[in-house]
Amino acid sequence: MFSFANWLPFLDDQGERLKAEGFEIRFAASTEHQKMILEVMGRNAGGIFENWGRGDTDYTVLDLSTSNATPLAHRWGVMATDETFELLFREFLELFRQHAGGPKHT
């Protein structure tokens, strides 16, 4: 089971933490459409983490060091549950940090 309402504040908070570290972030959510998305930009990579109300989750980490924005890592169509959502986000964040090269503006 996945509780969208319980995880929305978590993802928003994670975005604020990344912003405090100096990363550029964009967080958007719609409780009406039960969708939330966190985009984060580093010096060399960008990341997109998306989730829909039933638990459907996608993430992509893109190489921004070239003009092509090549995917470096992704998982699409994962069905998150309350037990797996945070682990899935941590997996995304670890992959993003591996490639980000730090905040975009340091």
Secondary structure as the mmCIF struct_conf table of DSSP 4:
data_model
#
loop_
_struct_conf.conf_type_id
_struct_conf.id
_struct_conf.beg_label_comp_id
_struct_conf.beg_label_asym_id
_struct_conf.beg_label_seq_id
_struct_conf.end_label_comp_id
_struct_conf.end_label_asym_id
_struct_conf.end_label_seq_id
HELX_RH_AL_P HELX_RH_AL_P1 PHE A 4 ALA A 20
TURN_TY1_P TURN_TY1_P1 GLU A 21 GLY A 22
STRN STRN1 GLU A 24 SER A 30
TURN_TY1_P TURN_TY1_P2 THR A 31 GLN A 34
STRN STRN2 LYS A 35 MET A 41
STRN STRN3 GLY A 42 GLY A 42
BEND BEND1 ARG A 43 ASN A 44
STRN STRN4 ALA A 45 TRP A 52
TURN_TY1_P TURN_TY1_P3 GLY A 53 ARG A 54
BEND BEND2 GLY A 55 GLY A 55
STRN STRN5 ASP A 56 ASP A 63
BEND BEND3 SER A 65 THR A 66
TURN_TY1_P TURN_TY1_P4 SER A 67 ASN A 68
STRN STRN6 THR A 70 MET A 79
TURN_TY1_P TURN_TY1_P5 ASP A 82 THR A 84
HELX_RH_AL_P HELX_RH_AL_P2 PHE A 85 ALA A 100
BEND BEND4 GLY A 102 GLY A 102
STRN STRN7 PRO A 103 PRO A 103
BEND BEND5 LYS A 104 LYS A 104
#
